[in-house]
């Protein structure tokens, strides 16, 4: 399944998950490392949850076309 815009991703994953996913993906595509992104989110996301989003990005990252 390909996601051509944010609305398609929101419909599948819901608001909270899709917004976190798109934020992390945008930061990574802007050249930040995983560690830098995690540090910027310190206190907002737990390490295990962050790793779950990284795993989703590794799986779906190429299918998200709008970022």
N, C-alpha and C positions, 0 to 999 in steps of 0.2 A: 504494500500500500504506500502510495506517495502522498506527501503533504505539500501542496502548492501555496498554502497561505495559513496564517495563524488560526483562522476560524475552523478549518478542517482538523487541525491538531486539537483544538479545544473541544470539538464535538466528540472526538475519540477518547481523549484523556481527561477531560474536565479542566476547569479553570486553573486550579492550584497546581496540579502536576504539569500542565502544559506551559504555564508561565515560568515556573522554576526551570523547566527543561530548556525553554527558549532563551532565558537569561544566561544560563550556564553555557549553552551552545554559542550564543553571540560573543560572550567573553572569550571563549576558546578560539573562535574564528578571528577575534581581534588580536590574537597573538599571546594571550595570557596562558600560563601553564595551569595544569589542574591544581597545583598547590597554591598558586596565586589566587585563583578563583575561590578555592576553599577558604583561604585566609580572609578574602573580602567578604565572605558570608559567615564569618565566625560569629557564633551566637544565634544565627538564623536557621542553621541546618546542622543536623547531627552527621558525624562522619559516615555512618552506615547508610544514611539516607542519601548523602552526597554521592557515595560510591554507587548506589543504585541508579542515580541519574546519569552518572558517567557510563555505566553499563548500557543504559538505554540509548545514550548518545552514540556509543560505539556500534550499537545494533541498528539504530534508525537514522543516524546522522546524515548519511548520504541521501536518504529519502526525504529529508526536510529541505525543500528547495527555496523557501522564501527568506532564508537568513543568509 
